[in-house]
Amino acid sequence: MLKNFIKYTKNYRKEWIIGFICCVFEAVFEISIPSIMSKIIDVGIANRDVKYILKIGLLILLLSVLSFAFGRGCSNNFSVFGNGFAAEIREAEYKKIQSFAFSNMDHFTTPSLITRLTTDITIIQNAIVPGIRSIFRAPIMLLTGVVMATMMSKDLAIVFFVAVPILGILLFVIVKSLAPVYHRMQRIYDILNQVTQENLRAIRVVKAFAREDYESAKFESVNSDLRDISVKAYGRSMLNAPIMQFVMYGTIVALVWFGGNLVISNRLMVGQLTGFLSYVLQILNSLMLISGVFINLTKAMESFVRIGEILDENVEMKDDGTSTQKVEKGSVCMENVSFKYHADAKEYVLSNISFQIQPGETIGILGGTGSSKTSVVQLIPRLYDASKGTVSIDGVPVQSYPLSYLRDQVGMVLQQNMLFRGTISDNLRWGNENASDEEMEKAADAACASEFIEQKENTYNSYVDEGGNNFSGGQKQRLCIARALLKRPKILILDDSTSALDMDTERELYRNLERDYSDITKIIIAQRITSVMHADRIIIMDDGKIDEIGTPKELLSHNKIFQEIYASQKKGEA
């Protein structure tokens, strides 16, 4: 699985290579110090040779400086490598999410995607940046230390070869027990983000219903779960240090005991014992570093898996469009279209949908809640693909158009009116970033938005809060409609996008659309029957099927669904 991430290191190969070379030299210089140090005791001190002691001391100092310099080079280069690697994965993951179809987004919750973009990548970054140096340095120190220690005393090396398997077994047990705990921890992070995001988005509703205590209790419950699982995870991972130290000091005691006996029996010199102990400390310290790396990588592996799920997600909507034909007229045709959101779903959301919309025609779509009105129009710009049948624009299947071009030709105002942090101008130019001020003002006029924009001190440069929270529902709807009009699309879809407008403003908006954008094909989904009474034709939806298509007058004369909606709303007005 990790091999799939190697491609994200290609821009940092130079840092990786330089870091590795520096790491090797650092280890070589450092590992040679104990052997040279033993000569100070066995030769310099034993012979009272001050010059020899100074000469060897200066050599050790030089080796220490060189080891430090190469260690610094190793750390710097591996830091660039590790942080760059994390940045590459983060960018690749974000781009992959941007390429997702709506059906792909249905596989993941938004809080989970945020966690995978932030927390999971931070975990990988924290494991790699400090750990990559240990990954290379510790094995070099371990292997060369074992060789040097064995060369100094084969008898004492036996003690070391007993200690290493014990450390390995204990490390294996700790790592194995941590994997499922870290898996559970990351899932709780998703839930915590979900609870937090939901609360912050609905903070006005929470306060309006005085449910702060309920939301606080819900957060506290998840937070307590995260605390408990974190205590469990870090408690187990922290066992690594005391266990390693216990084995390390036990090994040192054994070496001093056996080594002292060898010194007394003149089978080992004092300097050799000192050098051997130094090597043992380096070896055991390397093992501690390796164990720490393994524990961090165990935690990071869960994050690698979670990020891999995003990167390996099969984008269900392929952008294979190659048609050079342009959308000139804006006619829409559906032939025997059926659709379900998940391939394994038992029932279709839409069944046998067929209709033809002429260029410039205004079509209304009415139906009860759950009649799949929105599902129909989402197939036109390929927010979803039809499961069966054909959706065509100007006689060309929508799959034949390049996806970005298709969506440029279809202006869609969704039920959820989303504005972005910035200015009004910034938000409107999402529809066309190169639009002139005159074009922007024309679109705002048509959407009846200019009347409140021009009342603001900074007009089009007025600030928009995140989500457009400093605007009313009706103002947000009109800004979103203006943004769609600024694209100058061939097809305009309004999905219940005037529900917050009063009837006078709504009528004026539709008059403006018919006057200034008469060449655009308009599809209007509405709950209010007055919103579609001006339409050329109305499609009546019922339980995912088309009940009937006709003019408002025709439907009012005999269609039961239309008559029921008309009667209930007229009664409500009375």
N, C-alpha and C positions, 0 to 999 in steps of 0.2 A: 504493500500500500504506500509506503514511504517513497518508493521509487517514482511514483507519479508526481512527487513534489520536486524532484531533482531539477526539472526544467526551469524552476523559478530561481535557481542559483546561477544561471548562465551569465548574468550581468555582473556577477561578483566573483568570478573565477580567479581573477588576479589577486584580490584580497585573500581568497581562500588559500591559494598557493603560497603567497608571501607569508601569511599567518602560519601555515604548516611548516615552512622552512624555518621561520623564527622559533617555532615551538620545538623543533628538533634540536636546534643549536642551544636553546635555553636548557633543555633537558640534559644534553651532553655536558655542558659546562657545569650544571648543578650537580650532576651525578658523579662527576670526577672529583669533587671537593672532598668527600669523606676519605677516599683512598689517599689523596695527597695529605690530608690532615693527619692521618695515622702516622705518616713519616715524620711529622714534627715531634710526635711523642717518642716513636721508636728509634729515630735517628738523632734529631736535633736535641731533644731534652735528655735522652739517654747519654749522648756524647757531650752534652753541655756546649753545643756548637751554636753560638748566638747568630753568627752570619747565616748559617743554614736555616735557622728558625725564621730570621727576617726574610730571607730569600723565598722560602716556601710560603711565609705569611703574605708577602706581596703578591705571589702567584695566586694564592687563594682569593686575595682581595680583587685582583684583576679578573679572575674567573667569576667572582660574585657580581662585579660591575657588568661584565659581558652578559651574564645570565639575566641580570635585571634589564639590560638594554634590549636583548632579544625577547624577553618576557613582555616588555612594554610594546614592542612591535607586534608580537603575537596577539596581545589583548586588543590593540587598536584595530588591527586588520580583521580579526574575528568579530569585533564589535560591529564594524561596518558590514561585514558579511551577514551576521545574524539579524541585525535590524533591517538591512536591505532585503533579505530573504522574507522576513515578516511583512514588509511593505509590499513586496511583489505578490505574495499570497493574498493580502488584503485587497489589493487592486484587482487581482484576477477574480476573487470571490465577488466583489462588488459588480464588476462587469458581467459576470455570469448571472447574477441576480437581475441585472438590467435587461438581460436577454430573455428572461423567463416569460413565458406566456402566462395568462391568468390561471390556466390549469396547473402550471408548475407552482405558482404562488399558493394554490390551494393545498399543496403538500406540506407547507411549512407555515407556522404562525409568524407574524411580524416580530414579536419579542424574541423568538428563537433565532430568526435571521440576524437581529441586532446583536444578540449574544455571540453568535458565530463570527460576526464581523469585528467584534470588540474583545470580549472576555477571552474567547478561545484563541484568538491570534495573540493576545497579550500573554497567555499561558505558554504558547509555543515560543514566543519571543523571550520570555523570562527563562525558559529552559535552554534555549540555544545560545543566547548571548553570553552568559557566564559559563555555560556548560560545554560549549564547543572546544574551548581551550583545554578543559579537563579531559574531554573525549580523546584528544590526541596526546596531550602531555602525560596524563596518568599512565596509559599503557607503556609509553616509552620509558618513563621513570620506573615502572614496575618491572619490565623485562630486563632493562640494563642493571637495575638494582639487584635483581635476583642473580644475574650472571656475576656481577662484581662481588656480591656477598658470598656466593658459592666458591668463587676463586679464592677469597680470603680464608674461608673455613668451611669445609664440607661437613664437618661434624656439627657445627652450630646451625648450618642450613637445614638440618633435619627438623629442628624446632619450628622454623619458619614454614616448611612444607606441611607441617601438621596444622598450623594456624590458618593458612590460606583457605583450605577446603571448608573449615568451620565458618569462616567469614562468608564464603560463597553461598553456603547452604542457608545461613541466616538471612542474607540479602535476598535470596530467591523467595524465601517464605514471606518476607516483608513486602516485596514487590507484588507477589501474587495476591496477597490480601488487599492491596491498595487499589488494584485495577477496578473492581466493581464499585468501590466506594467513590472513586473519582467519576465514574460513569453516572452514578446517582447524583453527585454534586452538580455536574453540569446541567442535568435535567432540572434541578431545583433552581439554578440560575435562570433558566428559561421561564419558569413559573413566576419567579420574583420579578423579572422584567415585565412579564405580562400583567401582573397585578399592578405594578407601578404605572405602566403606560396607560392601562385602562382607567386608573384613578385620575391621573393627570388630564387625560383627554376629557373625562366626564366630570371634572371638578365642579363645574357650575351646577350640574344635576345633583352631585353629591351634597353640595351646600344647600341647594334648593329643597332637598328632602331631609336635610339635617342628618345625613348618614355618615358623618365623619367617624363616629365611634365604630360603626360596622366596618368601614373600610380600613380603619386602623387595626382592628382585630384581625381582619383578613390578612393584612400585610404582616402583622406580628406573627401569625401562624406560620406563614411561609418563611419569614425571616428566622423563626425559631428552628424550623426544619433545616435551613441552610446552616445555622450555627451548630446544630447537633451533628450534622454530617461532616461539617468542617472540623469540628473537634475530633471526631472519629478519624478522619483522614490524616490530619496533621499529628494527632496523637500517635498513630501507627508509623507515620513517616519519621517522627522524631525519635522513635526507638532505634533508628539507624545509628545515630551518634553515640549514645551510651553503650550499645552493643559493640560497636566497632572499638570504642575506647577500652571497654572491658577486655576484649580479646587482645588489643594492642598492648595494654599494660601487662596483661598476663604473659604475653609473648616476651616482653622486655624482661620481666622478672625471671622467666625461665632461661632466657639468654644470659642474664647476669649470673644466675646460679651455675649453669653449665659452663659458661665462658670463664667465670672466676675459677672454677676447678681446673679448666684447661690452662689458665695462666699460672696457677699454683704448680701444676705438673709440668710447666715449661713447654707445653705443646702449643701455646698461643701467646703472642706478645700483647701487652697492654694497649698499645696503639692499634693493633689489629682488632682487638675487642671493641675499642672505642669507634673505630671506623665501621665495624660490622654493625654496631648498634645504630650508627647514623644511617647506614643503608636500610636497616630494618625499619627505622622511623620513616624514611622516605617511601619505602615499599608500602608500609601500612597506611601512611598518609595518602598514597596514590589509590589504595583500595578504598579508603573513605571517600575520596573524590569520585571514584568510579561509582560507588554505591549511591552517592548523592545525585550523580548524573542519571543513573538508572531510575531513581525515584521520581526525579523531575520529568524524565522522558515518559515514565508510566502515566503521569498526569497529562503530559502533552499528547500522548498517543490517543487519548479519548478526544482531545481537541482536533487532532489530525483526522480522525474518523469523521467527526461532525462536519468539519470543513470539506472533507472529501465527498460527503453526501451532497453538498452544494455543487462542487466542481464537477462531480460525476453525474449530476442530474441530467437526464436526457430532455433537452428542450423539445417539448411536444409540438411546437409550432415552428416549422422550418421556413426560413425566408428563401424560397427557391424561385421566387418570381423573376422572370426574365423578359416579360413582355415589354416592348418599347411603345406599345399603344398607350396613348394618353386618355385620361377620363375627360371627355369633351362635353358630354351631355348630362350625365348623372342619373341615368336610369338604373333601377335596381330590380333584379329578378331573383326569386327563390323558387326552385323546382323540387318538389317532394323532399323537403329538408326535414330531417329529424336530428335531434341533438340530446346528448346527456353529458353532464359535467365530468363524470368518471367512466372510463371504458368498461369497468366491471359493474357499473350500476345496473340494477334490474329493470328499471323503467326509464323511458325517455322523457326529458323535460319538454321537448317539442316533438310533435309527431305530424308528418306529412304536411308541412307548411309550403304553400305555393301561392305566389302573387306576383304581379308586375306593377312597378311604379314608373310612371312616365317622367321624363326630364322636366324639372320645374314644378312638378305636382306637389301639393301639400297633402300629406297623409296623416291622419290621426290614428292612434292605437289605443283602444279602450278595453277594459276587462277588469274583473275582480282581482283582489289581492291573491297572488300566487298563480295567476293565469299565464305567467311566463312572458309578459310583454317585454321586459328588459332583455331577456334571453334572445329574443328575435333580433333586436337591433345590434346586439353585441357581435353577431356573426358577420355583419356588414364590413366593419373595419378590421375583422379578424382578431378581436379580443379573445374569441374562441373560434375554433373551426367546427363546422358542421360535421356530425357523425355520419350522416347520410345525406345524399342529395347535393345540389349545386346552388351556390350563391354567386350571382354575377352582377357586375357593374358595366354598363354599356355593352352587354353581351359577352364580356370576358370574365371567366371565373376569377374570383378575388385572389385565389392562390397564385394566379399567373402574374399579378402585379408585384413589384418589389414592395416589401412590407412598409418601409418608411414612406414611399410614394403614396401607397394606398391610404395610409392614415393621414397624410397631408391633404388628401382629397376629401376626407370624411371628417367634418367637424362634429365632435360629440361632446355634449354637456351632460355629465353623469348626474345621478341622483345626489351624490355627495359632492358638495361644492367646495373644492379645495383651492385655497389661495396660499401663496408662499410668502415667506418673510422677505420684505423688500418694499418697493414703491408700487403704486398702482400701475405706473408705466411699465415697470419690470414684469408685473404679472400679465398685463395685456400683451406685451411683446413675446410672451411664451408662444402665442399663436403665430407670430411672424416677427422675428428679431430684427428684421431689416425694415419694418414698417415705418412710414413717415408719421410725423405728428398729425397730419391731416387725415391719414388713413385710420389712425388710432382714434381720433375724435369722431370720425364718421361711424366707426363700429360702436363706440360708446353711445352716440346719439341714437343709433338704431336699437340698441339694447336698453334704451331709457336709463342709461347709467350716468350720462353727462350732467343730469340735473343735480345729483348729489356730489359728483366729483368736483364740479365748479364751485360748489358752496364751501369746499375745504380751502384752507389758507394756501396750501401748496398745490392745489388741484391734482394734476397727474403725478406729481412728485410726493404726494402724501404717503406716509408710511403705512404699511400693512403688517399687522402682527402675524405671528405664526398661525396658520390655519384661517387667517382673516377674522380673528376674534374681535377686532375693533370695528367690524361691520355687521350690520343686521343680516338676517337670512335672505331677505329680498335683495339687498345690495350685493351680497355675494353672488346670488344667482345672476343678476344682471351683469356683473363683472365677468363671470364665467361665460356668459353668452357672448359678450363683446370680445372676449379672448378667442372664442371659436370663430366668430365672424371675421376677425382680423386675418385668419388663415385664407380667407376667400375660398372656402371649400366648394366642391360641386354638390355635396350632399351634407345637409345639416340635420343632426339628430338631437332632439331635446327630450331627455329622459326625465319627465316630471320636473322640469327645470324652471317652472313658473309658479310652483305651488305656494311660494311665500309672497307672491305679488298680489296686490289688490286687483280687482277685475278691470278697473279703468286703465291701470298701468299695463296689465296683460294685454288688453285690447289694443292699446297704442303700440305695444311692442310688436304684435303680429301685423298690424297695419304697416309699420316701418319695414318689417321683413318682406311683406308682399310688394311694397313700393320700391325699396332699394335693392332687394336681393331676390327679385322675381325669377331669375334664371337658376336659382339654387333649388334643388330638390329638398323638401323639408319633411321630416318625419317627427311627429310630436306624440310622445307618450304622456298621458295625463290622467289624473284622477277626477278632475272637474270636467264635466261634460261641456261647459262653456268654453273650455280651452281648445276644443276641437270642432266646434260647430261651424267654424269658418272653413274647415278643411274640404278639399275636393272630394275625398273619400275617407271612410273610416274603416279600419280593420277591427272587428270584434274578436277578442281572444277569450277562450274558455278552456281551462284545464290543459294548457299546452297545445291547443288546436285552434284553428280558425273557425269561428262559428259562422261568420258572414262578412262580406265586404260590400260596402255600398255608400251612397251619399247620405249625409245626415237626414235628409228628408225621407229617403227610401227606408232607412233603418228605423226611423221614428214611426213609420207607418205599420211595420209588421214584426220587427226583430224584438223578441221578448227581453233579451239581456239589455239592449239599448233602452228599451222602454222602461225597464225597472230602474236603471241608473238615472235616466232622465226624470222619472217620477219621484224618486227618492231625493234627488238634489233640488228639484223644484219645490218639493214639499218642505225641504230644509230652509230654502230661501223665504218661503212664506211664513 
